[in-house]
Amino acid sequence: MNKKMENMKRLFEPKSVAVVGASEKFDKLGFHVMKSLKECGFSGEIIPINPNAKKIFGIKAYPSIRSYPGRIDLAIVAVPERFVSEVFDQCHEKDVGGIVLITAGFREIDDPEGERKQMLLREKAERYSIPVIGPNTFGIVNLSYGLNASFTPEFSLTKKGNVALVSQSGGMSHLISFLSQRQDIGFSKIVGVGNRLNVDFYEMLLFLKDDPETNVIALYIEGIDNPRPMIEAIKDVSKKKPVIAYKTGSSKTSNQASKSHTGSLAGRYELYIGSLKQAGAIVVENVEELLDAAKAFSKSSVPNGNRIAILSGQAGPGIAAADIAEKFGLEIPRFTERTQEKINSLLPPMAIRINPVDMGPAWYDKEATKKIIDVAIRDENIDAAVILIMYASANIGAVDGIKDMLIEWNQKKPVLTCISSPSGIWERQIEELEEKKAIVNYPTPERAAKSCGFLWEYKRRVLG
């Protein structure tokens, strides 16, 4: 491993962080970076760098990186572009481990000079063996370590978990983080690679492959000049950890917007998608699917096959889930004769008793509902279950009735659900079931079924 990659650990797990351009003025990015570090619970040393201040946020300030007497692991740089090269030189002198370069004005601008400046800066960073996140980035967040090295303090509200997000877009990173906070999805790291000076998707994938806090890697990709290293890294990493990829740039307009945003054309969309899938990535088409797939992989086991049981408290949601399941290559088989006989004994003849099962007539009988689910998920013809229960007053006890059984089952086969009710009715039970990884719950039957499809796709194409 070269020194640059060795320094990645210092970048993501620093004991000391210098903020170059630290400020107490709200209209300066250095103010928001300082606020992020102060409010995230970072346990290391914060070093404000500003030649015009004695103290910032009550912490002694230094005029330069060079003037600080101690060791610096990470420098967050938020100063005008004309000062950046000198800051890099000082970081090299002080053996700084890594740089988060928030400063913009490089390759993304509509001027060849911006690209030239970025190239010179890249040559310098490579010569110094300093990994650089950015330029033109919001920063990084290491929730596993209590580090918010970004200009958005609210990233720290994101739940800690085992999904790492690597994104070319700061705006999409913010959106994904804020949506995840409402959907109970936890992240280990959120990384805005920006213009990718010398840390690209390739380097991040290799770093995250061995990160013990990360089990799932999600990528938001706009455009890359040389995608081959990334594709090769996905081939390697996906065998160990699922890699989810959301690639934009399918239209002519978005392709050009990508060039203006991060300095890279999006390229032939179809070729990208084909290469990503061939490498083993689970390719999704929107943010909703990215979050749904991330949630499934972070909380669910992987099915051994594609045969699913759909068990619904009402017929309609089960039919909707079945439509999506079949589109994603899932099979809805018949139960074994023994299982079917048991379900027949628990439901009246008027009910749909074959797979997908309509459990509606068992609303008033919590024990019957529990037995139907229990026998179905244990069936040797079934590899995963999608359970759908919509609140309807008469079935208020349904979730309590199956809770202990699902916790004991502990996803020996994947259990994805859409358990839905008005606010304040089933939230506590759903939260307990998800915390104990007994289920993965979704807002709609279609999203639950589709997420089961993502799990099967990973098993089929990558794990074999």
C-alpha positions as CSV (number, residue, x, y, z in Angstrom):
1,M,0.0,0.0,0.0
2,N,1.4,3.4,-1.0
3,K,1.7,6.3,1.5
4,K,-1.3,8.2,0.1
5,M,-3.6,5.2,0.8
6,E,-2.0,4.7,4.2
7,N,-2.9,8.4,5.0
8,M,-6.5,7.7,4.2
9,K,-7.0,6.4,7.8
10,R,-5.6,9.7,9.2
11,L,-7.9,11.6,6.9
12,F,-11.1,9.7,8.1
13,E,-10.0,9.2,11.7
14,P,-8.0,12.3,12.7
15,K,-6.9,13.1,16.2
16,S,-6.4,16.7,15.2
17,V,-8.2,18.8,12.6
18,A,-7.0,22.2,11.3
19,V,-9.6,24.5,9.7
20,V,-7.9,26.8,7.2
21,G,-10.1,29.8,6.8
22,A,-11.8,29.4,10.1
23,S,-14.1,32.3,10.9
24,E,-16.8,33.6,13.3
25,K,-18.6,35.3,10.4
26,F,-21.8,33.5,9.3
27,D,-21.2,34.3,5.7
28,K,-17.9,32.4,5.6
29,L,-17.7,28.6,5.0
30,G,-15.1,28.5,7.7
31,F,-17.8,29.4,10.2
32,H,-20.0,26.5,9.3
33,V,-17.0,24.0,9.2
34,M,-16.1,25.1,12.7
35,K,-19.7,24.8,13.9
36,S,-19.9,21.2,12.4
37,L,-16.8,20.2,14.2
38,K,-17.8,21.7,17.5
39,E,-21.3,20.3,17.4
40,C,-20.6,16.7,16.2
41,G,-18.9,15.5,19.3
42,F,-15.5,15.3,17.8
43,S,-13.2,14.3,20.6
44,G,-9.9,15.4,19.0
45,E,-8.2,18.8,18.8
46,I,-9.7,21.5,16.6
47,I,-7.2,24.1,15.3
48,P,-8.6,27.3,13.7
49,I,-6.2,28.8,11.1
50,N,-6.8,32.5,10.4
51,P,-4.0,35.2,10.4
52,N,-6.5,37.9,11.5
53,A,-7.9,36.3,14.6
54,K,-6.6,35.4,18.1
55,K,-9.5,33.1,19.0
56,I,-12.3,31.5,17.0
57,F,-15.2,29.8,18.7
58,G,-13.2,30.3,21.9
59,I,-10.3,28.2,20.6
60,K,-6.8,29.7,20.1
61,A,-6.2,30.5,16.4
62,Y,-3.0,30.3,14.5
63,P,-2.0,32.4,11.5
64,S,-0.9,29.4,9.3
65,I,-0.6,25.6,9.2
66,R,3.2,26.2,9.5
67,S,2.9,28.2,12.8
68,Y,1.0,25.4,14.7
69,P,3.6,23.6,16.9
70,G,1.8,20.2,17.0
71,R,0.8,17.3,14.7
72,I,-2.1,17.8,12.3
73,D,-3.9,14.8,10.8
74,L,-6.5,16.5,8.7
75,A,-6.7,20.0,7.2
76,I,-10.1,21.3,6.0
77,V,-9.4,24.1,3.5
78,A,-12.0,26.8,2.9
79,V,-10.0,29.7,1.5
80,P,-10.0,31.4,-1.9
81,E,-8.4,29.4,-4.7
82,R,-5.3,31.6,-5.0
83,F,-4.1,30.6,-1.5
84,V,-4.6,26.8,-1.9
85,S,-1.3,25.9,-3.5
86,E,0.6,27.5,-0.6
87,V,-1.6,25.7,1.9
88,F,-0.7,22.4,0.2
89,D,3.0,23.2,0.6
90,Q,2.6,23.9,4.3
91,C,0.6,20.7,4.8
92,H,3.5,18.8,3.2
93,E,6.0,20.5,5.6
94,K,3.9,19.6,8.6
95,D,3.2,16.0,7.4
96,V,-0.5,16.5,7.4
97,G,-2.3,13.2,6.8
98,G,-5.1,14.4,4.5
99,I,-6.9,17.4,3.1
100,V,-10.6,18.2,2.6
101,L,-10.6,20.9,-0.1
102,I,-13.9,22.7,0.1
103,T,-12.6,25.5,-2.1
104,A,-14.2,25.7,-5.6
105,G,-12.9,27.4,-8.8
106,F,-11.0,24.6,-10.5
107,R,-12.0,22.1,-13.1
108,E,-15.8,22.8,-12.8
109,I,-15.6,26.3,-14.1
110,D,-16.1,27.2,-17.7
111,D,-12.5,28.2,-18.2
112,P,-9.4,26.1,-19.3
113,E,-7.4,27.8,-16.6
114,G,-9.5,26.1,-13.9
115,E,-8.6,22.7,-15.3
116,R,-4.9,23.7,-15.5
117,K,-4.8,24.8,-11.9
118,Q,-6.5,21.5,-10.8
119,M,-3.9,19.5,-12.7
120,L,-1.0,21.3,-11.1
121,L,-2.6,20.9,-7.7
122,R,-3.1,17.2,-8.3
123,E,0.6,16.8,-9.3
124,K,1.6,18.5,-6.1
125,A,-0.8,16.3,-3.9
126,E,0.5,13.1,-5.5
127,R,4.1,14.2,-5.0
128,Y,3.4,14.9,-1.4
129,S,1.4,11.6,-1.0
130,I,-1.5,13.5,0.6
131,P,-5.0,12.2,-0.2
132,V,-7.4,15.1,-1.0
133,I,-11.2,15.0,-0.9
134,G,-12.4,17.6,-3.3
135,P,-12.0,20.3,-4.5
136,N,-15.5,21.7,-4.8
137,T,-16.9,19.5,-2.1
138,F,-19.1,19.9,1.0
139,G,-16.6,17.7,2.9
140,I,-16.8,14.3,4.6
141,V,-18.7,12.8,7.6
142,N,-17.5,9.8,9.5
143,L,-20.4,9.0,11.7
144,S,-18.6,5.9,13.1
145,Y,-15.9,8.2,14.5
146,G,-17.9,11.3,15.5
147,L,-16.4,13.5,12.8
148,N,-18.3,16.0,10.7
149,A,-15.7,17.6,8.5
150,S,-18.2,19.5,6.3
151,F,-20.0,22.9,6.1
152,T,-23.3,21.4,7.2
153,P,-23.7,20.7,10.9
154,E,-27.0,18.9,10.4
155,F,-25.2,15.9,8.8
156,S,-24.5,14.9,12.4
157,L,-28.2,14.2,12.8
158,T,-27.9,11.2,10.4
159,K,-28.2,7.9,12.2
160,K,-25.0,5.9,12.7
161,G,-25.1,2.7,10.7
162,N,-23.2,0.5,8.2
163,V,-23.9,2.1,4.8
164,A,-21.2,4.3,3.3
165,L,-22.2,6.9,0.7
166,V,-19.7,8.2,-1.9
167,S,-21.2,11.0,-4.0
168,Q,-20.1,13.4,-6.8
169,S,-22.8,15.8,-5.7
170,G,-23.1,17.7,-2.4
171,G,-26.7,18.4,-3.0
172,M,-27.5,14.7,-3.5
173,S,-25.5,13.9,-0.4
174,H,-27.6,16.3,1.6
175,L,-30.8,15.0,0.1
176,I,-29.9,11.3,0.8
177,S,-28.8,12.1,4.3
178,F,-31.9,14.1,5.2
179,L,-34.3,11.5,3.7
180,S,-32.4,8.7,5.6
181,Q,-33.1,10.5,8.9
182,R,-36.8,10.0,8.3
183,Q,-36.5,6.4,7.1
184,D,-34.3,5.0,9.9
185,I,-31.3,4.2,7.6
186,G,-27.9,4.5,9.2
187,F,-24.6,5.6,7.6
188,S,-21.0,4.9,8.5
189,K,-19.6,7.6,6.2
190,I,-20.8,10.2,3.8
191,V,-18.2,11.4,1.3
192,G,-18.4,14.2,-1.3
193,V,-15.6,13.4,-3.7
194,G,-16.3,16.7,-5.7
195,N,-13.9,17.2,-8.5
196,R,-11.8,14.2,-7.4
197,L,-8.3,15.7,-7.3
198,N,-6.6,12.5,-6.3
199,V,-9.2,10.5,-4.4
200,D,-11.8,9.1,-6.8
201,F,-14.4,6.4,-6.6
202,Y,-11.6,3.9,-7.1
203,E,-9.7,4.9,-4.0
204,M,-12.8,5.2,-1.9
205,L,-14.0,1.7,-2.9
206,L,-10.7,0.2,-1.9
207,F,-10.6,2.1,1.4
208,L,-14.2,1.1,2.3
209,K,-13.6,-2.6,1.3
210,D,-11.6,-3.0,4.5
211,D,-13.5,-0.5,6.7
212,P,-15.0,-2.6,9.6
213,E,-17.8,0.0,10.1
214,T,-19.1,-0.3,6.5
215,N,-21.1,-3.3,5.2
216,V,-22.8,-1.6,2.2
217,I,-21.4,1.0,-0.3
218,A,-23.7,3.4,-2.2
219,L,-22.4,5.4,-5.1
220,Y,-23.9,8.5,-6.7
221,I,-22.1,8.9,-10.1
222,E,-22.4,11.7,-12.6
223,G,-19.4,11.4,-14.9
224,I,-15.9,10.0,-14.8
225,D,-13.1,10.5,-17.3
226,N,-11.6,7.1,-16.9
227,P,-14.2,4.7,-15.4
228,R,-12.1,1.5,-15.8
229,P,-10.4,1.7,-12.3
230,M,-13.8,2.2,-10.7
231,I,-15.3,-0.7,-12.6
232,E,-12.4,-3.0,-11.6
233,A,-12.7,-1.9,-8.0
234,I,-16.4,-2.7,-8.0
235,K,-15.7,-6.2,-9.4
236,D,-13.3,-6.7,-6.4
237,V,-15.3,-5.1,-3.6
238,S,-18.8,-6.3,-4.5
239,K,-17.8,-9.9,-3.7
240,K,-17.3,-8.8,-0.1
241,K,-19.8,-6.0,0.3
242,P,-22.8,-5.0,-1.8
243,V,-22.2,-1.9,-4.1
244,I,-25.3,0.1,-5.0
245,A,-24.8,2.5,-7.9
246,Y,-27.1,5.4,-9.0
247,K,-25.8,6.9,-12.3
248,T,-27.3,10.0,-13.7
249,G,-26.7,11.6,-17.1
250,S,-29.0,9.7,-19.5
251,S,-30.2,12.9,-21.2
252,K,-28.2,15.4,-23.3
253,T,-29.0,18.2,-20.9
254,S,-27.9,16.3,-17.8
255,N,-24.7,15.2,-19.5
256,Q,-23.7,18.9,-20.1
257,A,-24.8,19.9,-16.6
258,S,-22.5,17.2,-15.2
259,K,-19.5,18.9,-17.0
260,S,-20.4,22.2,-15.4
261,H,-21.0,20.7,-12.0
262,T,-17.9,18.4,-11.4
263,G,-15.8,18.9,-14.5
264,S,-16.6,15.5,-16.1
265,L,-19.0,14.6,-18.9
266,A,-21.4,11.9,-17.9
267,G,-20.5,9.8,-21.0
268,R,-22.6,7.1,-22.8
269,Y,-25.2,6.3,-20.2
270,E,-26.0,2.8,-21.6
271,L,-22.3,1.8,-21.6
272,Y,-22.0,2.9,-18.0
273,I,-25.0,1.0,-16.8
274,G,-23.9,-2.2,-18.6
275,S,-20.4,-2.0,-17.2
276,L,-21.7,-1.3,-13.7
277,K,-24.0,-4.3,-13.8
278,Q,-21.3,-6.5,-15.3
279,A,-18.9,-5.5,-12.5
280,G,-21.5,-6.6,-9.8
281,A,-23.1,-3.3,-8.8
282,I,-26.8,-3.2,-8.0
283,V,-27.9,-0.4,-10.3
284,V,-30.8,1.8,-9.2
285,E,-32.8,4.5,-11.0
286,N,-33.5,7.1,-8.4
287,V,-32.7,8.2,-4.8
288,E,-35.7,6.3,-3.5
289,E,-34.4,3.0,-4.9
290,L,-30.9,3.8,-3.6
291,L,-32.2,4.3,-0.1
292,D,-34.5,1.2,-0.3
293,A,-31.7,-1.0,-1.5
294,A,-29.2,0.4,1.1
295,K,-31.8,-0.4,3.8
296,A,-32.3,-3.9,2.6
297,F,-28.7,-4.8,2.4
298,S,-27.9,-3.1,5.7
299,K,-30.6,-4.9,7.7
300,S,-31.5,-8.1,5.8
301,S,-30.0,-11.4,5.1
302,V,-29.6,-12.5,1.5
303,P,-32.0,-15.1,0.1
304,N,-30.6,-18.5,-1.2
305,G,-33.1,-18.4,-4.1
306,N,-35.8,-16.3,-5.8
307,R,-38.9,-18.0,-4.4
308,I,-40.9,-15.7,-2.1
309,A,-44.1,-15.9,0.0
310,I,-46.4,-12.9,-0.1
311,L,-48.5,-12.8,3.0
312,S,-51.0,-9.9,3.1
313,G,-53.6,-8.7,5.5
314,Q,-55.6,-7.5,2.5
315,A,-55.7,-8.9,-1.0
316,G,-54.9,-5.6,-2.9
317,P,-51.4,-4.9,-1.5
318,G,-50.5,-8.6,-2.1
319,I,-51.5,-8.3,-5.8
320,A,-49.5,-5.1,-6.1
321,A,-46.4,-6.7,-4.5
322,A,-46.7,-9.8,-6.8
323,D,-46.7,-7.6,-9.9
324,I,-43.4,-5.9,-8.9
325,A,-41.8,-9.2,-7.6
326,E,-42.2,-10.9,-10.9
327,K,-40.8,-7.9,-12.8
328,F,-37.7,-8.3,-10.7
329,G,-37.2,-12.0,-11.3
330,L,-38.8,-13.3,-8.2
331,E,-41.0,-16.4,-8.3
332,I,-44.2,-16.8,-6.2
333,P,-44.4,-20.6,-6.0
334,R,-47.0,-23.0,-4.5
335,F,-46.3,-24.0,-0.9
336,T,-45.6,-27.7,-0.1
337,E,-48.7,-29.8,0.5
338,R,-48.1,-29.8,4.2
339,T,-47.9,-26.0,4.5
340,Q,-50.9,-25.5,2.3
341,E,-53.0,-27.8,4.4
342,K,-52.0,-25.9,7.5
343,I,-52.9,-22.5,5.9
344,N,-56.2,-24.0,4.7
345,S,-57.0,-25.0,8.3
346,L,-56.4,-21.4,9.5
347,L,-58.4,-19.5,6.8
348,P,-61.9,-20.0,5.5
349,P,-62.5,-21.3,1.9
350,M,-63.5,-17.8,0.7
351,A,-60.0,-16.4,1.4
352,I,-57.2,-16.6,-1.1
353,R,-55.2,-19.3,0.6
354,I,-52.5,-20.1,-2.0
355,N,-49.4,-17.9,-2.5
356,P,-49.9,-14.8,-2.4
357,V,-52.0,-15.4,0.8
358,D,-54.9,-13.1,1.8
359,M,-54.8,-13.2,5.6
360,G,-57.7,-10.7,6.0
361,P,-60.2,-13.2,7.4
362,A,-57.7,-13.9,10.3
363,W,-57.8,-10.2,11.4
364,Y,-59.6,-11.1,14.6
365,D,-57.4,-14.0,15.4
366,K,-53.8,-12.9,16.2
367,E,-52.8,-16.5,16.8
368,A,-54.0,-17.6,13.3
369,T,-52.1,-14.8,11.6
370,K,-48.9,-15.7,13.5
371,K,-49.2,-19.4,12.6
372,I,-49.8,-18.6,8.9
373,I,-46.7,-16.5,8.7
374,D,-44.6,-18.9,10.7
375,V,-45.5,-22.0,8.6
376,A,-45.1,-20.1,5.3
377,I,-41.6,-18.7,6.0
378,R,-40.4,-22.1,7.2
379,D,-41.7,-23.8,4.0
380,E,-38.9,-25.5,2.0
381,N,-40.3,-24.0,-1.2
382,I,-39.8,-20.4,0.1
383,D,-36.5,-18.4,0.2
384,A,-37.9,-15.0,1.5
385,A,-41.1,-13.5,2.7
386,V,-42.9,-10.2,2.0
387,I,-45.4,-9.4,4.7
388,L,-48.0,-6.7,4.2
389,I,-50.3,-5.4,6.9
390,M,-52.4,-2.3,6.6
391,Y,-54.0,-1.0,9.8
392,A,-57.8,-1.3,9.7
393,S,-59.0,-1.0,13.4
394,A,-60.1,-4.6,13.6
395,N,-56.5,-5.8,13.2
396,I,-54.9,-3.5,15.7
397,G,-53.3,-6.4,17.6
398,A,-51.8,-8.0,14.5
399,V,-48.3,-6.6,14.9
400,D,-48.1,-7.4,18.6
401,G,-49.3,-10.9,17.7
402,I,-46.4,-11.7,15.3
403,K,-43.6,-9.6,16.9
404,D,-42.0,-12.2,19.2
405,M,-42.2,-14.9,16.5
406,L,-40.4,-12.6,14.0
407,I,-37.7,-11.7,16.5
408,E,-37.1,-15.3,17.3
409,W,-37.0,-16.2,13.6
410,N,-34.2,-13.6,13.2
411,Q,-34.4,-13.5,9.4
412,K,-33.1,-17.0,8.8
413,K,-34.7,-16.1,5.5
414,P,-35.2,-12.4,4.5
415,V,-38.4,-10.8,5.8
416,L,-39.4,-7.6,4.1
417,T,-42.5,-5.8,5.1
418,C,-45.0,-3.0,4.5
419,I,-46.6,-2.6,7.9
420,S,-48.5,0.7,7.7
421,S,-50.8,2.6,10.1
422,P,-51.8,6.1,11.1
423,S,-49.3,8.0,13.2
424,G,-48.9,6.7,16.8
425,I,-50.3,3.2,16.4
426,W,-47.6,0.7,15.2
427,E,-44.4,2.9,15.2
428,R,-43.0,1.4,18.5
429,Q,-43.4,-2.2,17.3
430,I,-41.9,-1.5,13.9
431,E,-39.0,0.3,15.4
432,E,-38.3,-2.6,17.8
433,L,-38.6,-5.2,15.0
434,E,-36.2,-3.2,12.8
435,E,-33.7,-2.5,15.6
436,K,-33.5,-6.3,16.3
437,K,-33.2,-6.9,12.5
438,A,-36.3,-9.0,12.5
439,I,-37.8,-7.2,9.5
440,V,-37.0,-4.4,7.0
441,N,-40.0,-2.2,6.7
442,Y,-41.1,0.0,3.7
443,P,-43.8,2.5,3.1
444,T,-45.4,0.6,0.2
445,P,-45.9,-3.0,-0.9
446,E,-44.2,-2.3,-4.2
447,R,-41.0,-0.9,-2.5
448,A,-40.8,-4.0,-0.2
449,A,-41.1,-6.4,-3.2
450,K,-38.6,-4.4,-5.2
451,S,-36.1,-4.4,-2.4
452,C,-36.4,-8.2,-2.1
453,G,-35.6,-8.2,-5.9
454,F,-32.4,-6.2,-5.2
455,L,-31.4,-8.8,-2.6
456,W,-32.0,-11.7,-5.1
457,E,-30.1,-9.8,-7.9
458,Y,-27.0,-9.6,-5.6
459,K,-27.2,-13.2,-4.7
460,R,-27.7,-14.3,-8.4
461,R,-25.2,-12.0,-10.1
462,V,-22.5,-11.6,-7.5
463,L,-22.5,-14.3,-4.9
464,G,-23.7,-17.1,-7.2
